[in-house]
Amino acid sequence: MNRKTALFFIHCWLVSSVLVAQNGILVFQSDFGVKDGAVSAMKGVSLGVSPQLKIVDLTHEIPAFNIWEASYRLLQTAPYYPKGTVFVSVCDPGVGTDRKSVVLLTKSGHYFVTPDNGTLTLISEKLGIQEVREIDEAINRRRNSNESYTFHGRDVYAYTGARLAAKVITYAQVGKPLPPAVVKIPYQKPTFENGVLKGMIPVLDVQYGNVWTNISKDWFAKLGIKTGENLQVRFYNKDEKVFDGRMVLVNTFGESKEGENVAYFNSLMDFSVAINMGNFSEKYKVNSGPDWRVEVSK
């Protein structure tokens, strides 16, 4: 064993000795929907591990195969849960392939059980990586499920997440430690140059069709635009301009007329765009994901 490898394992041992205790809360997210029994099966497996678990649904309406949105919804909600909460996220178009099954412990003290396929992109950046472990399926897999290759959400992730949340296993018993890194989906991070704020559309406020960006309110000090002033907003899908228009920056929708385009800061204090009492995404055919960009200027 060389010096670098030895230091890595010493680091893992030190981290494991000061881990945050699991709190019995298990939060599920998936792209399964609730039209069939998939979600209920995962909960059944979990309650079979411990009927005392507190099971919460984050969402099961992630668009099918949309790993990026799974990543965003975790970031949107996880910081509001207490330390020691275990999240199980299953958006896994590569189920049964050689992608790794992992449990990430963040520096904030939260656990994330998921395929390492990009789902951890935003959580790893915002909450920080304390340690990553690969799930040892010889131990942490539902009994007699080895011939099932297409429902790891039930057989591996729900089972492992429940065992971890219920303290049946310690974090060290999840499996071997991995280098402190995860698979990441590339995306446009906020920038400011030549009087233009640039960012991307990570997600839609799907119920209302509002368009959320990843440009936080702090960036607007650079632009010099205040509430009540007009600004120019452009949306692009890759290099194709989809929307280009001016609108006023408001604090509340009540400051605008019904049907009017407005800009505002959402509940996460990120720059967003809406139609008052309307659906911006639907009207202007604006969507979300790493291919969607935004530019804001005076």
C-alpha positions as CSV (number, residue, x, y, z in Angstrom):
1,M,0.0,0.0,0.0
2,N,1.5,3.3,-1.0
3,R,1.5,6.5,1.1
4,K,-1.4,8.1,-0.8
5,T,-3.6,5.1,-0.4
6,A,-2.8,4.7,3.3
7,L,-3.6,8.4,4.0
8,F,-7.0,8.0,2.1
9,F,-8.0,5.0,4.4
10,I,-6.8,6.9,7.5
11,H,-9.0,9.8,6.4
12,C,-12.0,7.5,6.0
13,W,-11.4,6.0,9.4
14,L,-11.3,9.4,11.0
15,V,-14.4,10.6,9.3
16,S,-16.3,7.4,10.2
17,S,-15.4,7.9,13.9
18,V,-17.3,11.3,14.0
19,L,-20.3,10.5,11.8
20,V,-23.7,12.1,12.4
21,A,-26.1,9.7,13.9
22,Q,-29.1,8.6,11.8
23,N,-32.4,9.9,13.1
24,G,-35.0,7.4,11.8
25,I,-36.3,9.7,9.1
26,L,-36.3,8.1,5.6
27,V,-37.2,10.4,2.6
28,F,-38.1,8.9,-0.8
29,Q,-37.8,10.4,-4.3
30,S,-38.2,8.7,-7.7
31,D,-39.4,9.0,-11.2
32,F,-41.9,6.1,-10.7
33,G,-45.1,8.0,-10.3
34,V,-47.8,6.5,-8.1
35,K,-50.0,4.8,-10.7
36,D,-48.7,1.3,-9.8
37,G,-47.2,-0.4,-6.7
38,A,-43.5,0.5,-7.1
39,V,-43.4,3.2,-4.5
40,S,-45.6,1.2,-2.1
41,A,-43.2,-1.8,-2.5
42,M,-40.2,0.3,-1.5
43,K,-42.1,1.5,1.6
44,G,-43.1,-2.1,2.4
45,V,-39.5,-3.2,2.3
46,S,-38.5,-0.3,4.5
47,L,-41.2,-1.0,7.1
48,G,-40.1,-4.6,7.0
49,V,-36.7,-3.4,8.3
50,S,-38.3,-1.3,11.0
51,P,-42.0,-0.3,11.5
52,Q,-40.7,2.7,13.6
53,L,-39.2,4.5,10.6
54,K,-40.7,7.9,9.7
55,I,-41.2,7.7,6.0
56,V,-41.6,10.9,3.9
57,D,-42.2,11.4,0.2
58,L,-40.2,14.1,-1.4
59,T,-41.7,13.5,-4.8
60,H,-42.3,10.6,-7.2
61,E,-43.2,12.8,-10.1
62,I,-39.6,13.4,-11.5
63,P,-40.0,13.2,-15.3
64,A,-39.0,9.8,-16.5
65,F,-35.2,9.4,-16.7
66,N,-34.6,13.0,-15.8
67,I,-31.5,12.7,-13.6
68,W,-30.9,16.4,-13.6
69,E,-34.3,17.2,-12.1
70,A,-33.8,14.5,-9.5
71,S,-30.6,16.3,-8.5
72,Y,-32.3,19.6,-8.3
73,R,-35.3,18.4,-6.2
74,L,-32.8,16.9,-3.6
75,L,-31.1,20.3,-3.3
76,Q,-34.4,22.1,-3.1
77,T,-35.6,20.1,-0.1
78,A,-32.7,18.4,1.8
79,P,-31.3,21.4,3.7
80,Y,-34.7,21.7,5.5
81,Y,-34.4,18.3,7.1
82,P,-32.5,17.6,10.3
83,K,-29.0,16.1,10.4
84,G,-29.0,12.4,10.2
85,T,-31.9,12.1,7.7
86,V,-31.5,9.4,5.0
87,F,-32.7,10.2,1.5
88,V,-33.3,7.5,-1.1
89,S,-33.4,8.9,-4.7
90,V,-34.1,6.5,-7.5
91,C,-34.0,7.9,-11.0
92,D,-32.0,5.2,-12.6
93,P,-32.2,4.7,-16.4
94,G,-29.0,2.6,-16.1
95,V,-30.4,0.1,-13.6
96,G,-28.6,-3.2,-13.8
97,T,-25.5,-1.8,-15.5
98,D,-22.1,-1.1,-14.0
99,R,-23.0,2.4,-12.6
100,K,-22.1,2.4,-8.9
101,S,-24.7,2.3,-6.1
102,V,-23.5,4.6,-3.3
103,V,-24.3,6.4,-0.1
104,L,-23.0,9.9,0.1
105,L,-22.6,11.6,3.5
106,T,-22.6,15.4,3.1
107,K,-20.7,17.8,5.3
108,S,-24.2,19.0,6.5
109,G,-24.8,15.6,8.0
110,H,-27.3,14.1,5.5
111,Y,-27.2,10.7,3.8
112,F,-28.1,10.1,0.2
113,V,-28.7,6.5,-1.1
114,T,-28.7,6.5,-4.9
115,P,-27.1,5.4,-8.1
116,D,-24.0,7.5,-8.8
117,N,-25.2,8.7,-12.2
118,G,-25.4,12.5,-11.8
119,T,-28.1,12.6,-9.2
120,L,-25.6,13.9,-6.6
121,T,-24.4,16.8,-8.8
122,L,-25.9,19.7,-6.9
123,I,-26.0,18.2,-3.4
124,S,-22.3,17.4,-3.6
125,E,-21.5,21.0,-4.6
126,K,-23.8,22.8,-2.2
127,L,-23.7,20.6,0.9
128,G,-20.2,19.2,0.4
129,I,-18.8,15.7,0.4
130,Q,-17.8,14.3,3.7
131,E,-17.5,10.7,2.5
132,V,-18.8,8.3,-0.2
133,R,-19.3,4.6,0.2
134,E,-20.2,2.0,-2.3
135,I,-23.1,-0.3,-1.3
136,D,-22.0,-3.8,-0.6
137,E,-24.8,-5.8,-2.2
138,A,-23.6,-9.0,-0.6
139,I,-24.8,-7.6,2.7
140,N,-27.1,-4.7,1.9
141,R,-29.6,-6.2,-0.6
142,R,-33.0,-7.6,0.0
143,R,-32.9,-11.4,0.6
144,N,-33.6,-13.6,-2.4
145,S,-33.6,-10.7,-4.9
146,N,-30.3,-11.5,-6.7
147,E,-32.1,-12.5,-9.9
148,S,-34.0,-9.2,-10.1
149,Y,-32.1,-6.7,-12.3
150,T,-34.6,-3.9,-12.9
151,F,-35.8,-2.8,-9.5
152,H,-32.8,-1.8,-7.4
153,G,-35.0,0.9,-5.9
154,R,-36.8,-1.8,-3.9
155,D,-34.1,-4.4,-3.6
156,V,-31.0,-2.3,-2.9
157,Y,-31.7,1.4,-2.3
158,A,-34.9,1.2,-0.1
159,Y,-33.5,-1.8,1.8
160,T,-30.1,-0.1,2.4
161,G,-31.6,3.3,3.2
162,A,-34.0,1.7,5.7
163,R,-31.3,-0.3,7.4
164,L,-29.2,2.9,7.7
165,A,-32.0,5.1,8.9
166,A,-33.1,2.5,11.5
167,K,-29.5,2.1,12.7
168,V,-29.5,-1.6,11.8
169,I,-26.2,-0.8,10.1
170,T,-23.7,1.9,10.7
171,Y,-22.5,4.1,7.8
172,A,-19.2,2.1,7.7
173,Q,-21.2,-1.1,7.2
174,V,-22.7,0.3,3.9
175,G,-19.6,-0.8,2.1
176,K,-16.1,0.2,1.1
177,P,-15.1,3.9,1.1
178,L,-14.6,5.5,-2.3
179,P,-12.7,8.6,-3.3
180,P,-14.6,11.8,-2.3
181,A,-16.1,12.5,-5.7
182,V,-19.3,11.7,-7.6
183,V,-20.5,11.7,-11.2
184,K,-21.5,15.2,-12.2
185,I,-23.7,16.6,-14.9
186,P,-22.2,19.7,-16.6
187,Y,-24.2,22.9,-16.5
188,Q,-24.0,26.7,-16.9
189,K,-23.0,28.3,-13.5
190,P,-23.9,32.0,-12.9
191,T,-21.5,34.5,-14.4
192,F,-21.4,38.3,-14.9
193,E,-19.5,39.9,-17.7
194,N,-20.0,43.0,-20.0
195,G,-23.2,44.0,-18.1
196,V,-24.9,40.6,-18.6
197,L,-25.8,38.0,-16.0
198,K,-25.7,34.5,-17.3
199,G,-27.1,31.3,-15.9
200,M,-29.3,28.4,-16.6
201,I,-32.9,27.1,-16.0
202,P,-32.5,24.2,-13.6
203,V,-36.2,23.5,-13.1
204,L,-39.7,24.8,-13.7
205,D,-42.2,25.6,-10.9
206,V,-44.3,23.0,-12.7
207,Q,-47.6,23.7,-11.1
208,Y,-47.7,27.2,-12.4
209,G,-45.3,27.2,-15.3
210,N,-42.9,29.7,-13.7
211,V,-39.3,29.6,-14.9
212,W,-36.6,29.3,-12.2
213,T,-33.0,30.1,-12.8
214,N,-29.8,29.4,-10.8
215,I,-28.9,33.1,-10.5
216,S,-29.2,34.1,-6.9
217,K,-30.4,37.5,-5.7
218,D,-26.8,38.4,-4.6
219,W,-25.7,38.5,-8.3
220,F,-28.1,41.4,-8.9
221,A,-25.9,43.8,-7.0
222,K,-23.4,43.4,-9.9
223,L,-26.1,44.3,-12.4
224,G,-27.4,47.3,-10.5
225,I,-31.1,46.5,-11.0
226,K,-33.5,47.0,-8.1
227,T,-37.1,46.1,-7.5
228,G,-39.5,48.1,-9.6
229,E,-37.1,48.6,-12.4
230,N,-37.2,47.0,-15.9
231,L,-34.8,44.5,-17.2
232,Q,-34.1,42.5,-20.3
233,V,-34.5,38.7,-20.2
234,R,-33.4,36.2,-22.8
235,F,-33.9,32.4,-22.8
236,Y,-31.9,30.0,-25.0
237,N,-32.2,26.3,-25.7
238,K,-28.6,25.5,-26.5
239,D,-27.8,28.3,-29.0
240,E,-31.3,29.0,-30.2
241,K,-33.0,32.1,-28.7
242,V,-36.5,31.1,-27.5
243,F,-37.6,34.3,-25.7
244,D,-36.4,37.9,-25.6
245,G,-38.4,40.5,-23.7
246,R,-38.5,43.2,-21.1
247,M,-40.3,43.0,-17.8
248,V,-40.4,44.6,-14.3
249,L,-38.7,43.1,-11.3
250,V,-41.3,42.7,-8.5
251,N,-41.5,41.5,-4.9
252,T,-45.0,40.0,-5.2
253,F,-47.3,39.1,-8.1
254,G,-49.8,41.6,-6.7
255,E,-47.5,44.4,-7.9
256,S,-48.3,43.5,-11.5
257,K,-51.4,43.2,-13.7
258,E,-53.0,39.9,-14.5
259,G,-51.4,38.4,-17.7
260,E,-48.3,40.5,-17.3
261,N,-44.8,39.1,-17.6
262,V,-42.9,39.7,-14.4
263,A,-39.5,38.9,-12.9
264,Y,-39.1,38.0,-9.2
265,F,-37.0,36.1,-6.7
266,N,-38.5,32.7,-5.8
267,S,-38.6,31.0,-2.4
268,L,-34.9,30.0,-2.7
269,M,-34.0,33.6,-3.5
270,D,-33.2,32.7,-7.1
271,F,-34.2,34.9,-10.1
272,S,-37.4,33.7,-11.7
273,V,-39.9,34.7,-14.4
274,A,-43.7,34.2,-14.5
275,I,-46.9,35.4,-16.0
276,N,-49.2,36.8,-13.3
277,M,-52.1,34.3,-13.2
278,G,-50.7,32.6,-16.3
279,N,-48.2,29.9,-17.5
280,F,-45.0,31.4,-18.8
281,S,-43.4,28.1,-19.8
282,E,-46.4,27.0,-21.8
283,K,-46.9,30.3,-23.5
284,Y,-43.3,30.8,-24.6
285,K,-42.3,27.2,-24.9
286,V,-39.5,27.6,-22.3
287,N,-38.3,24.4,-20.5
288,S,-35.6,23.4,-18.1
289,G,-32.4,21.4,-17.9
290,P,-28.7,21.8,-18.6
291,D,-29.4,22.8,-22.2
292,W,-31.5,25.8,-21.2
293,R,-29.7,29.1,-20.6
294,V,-30.7,32.6,-19.4
295,E,-29.2,36.1,-19.9
296,V,-30.3,39.1,-17.9
297,S,-29.3,42.7,-18.5
298,K,-30.5,46.3,-18.1
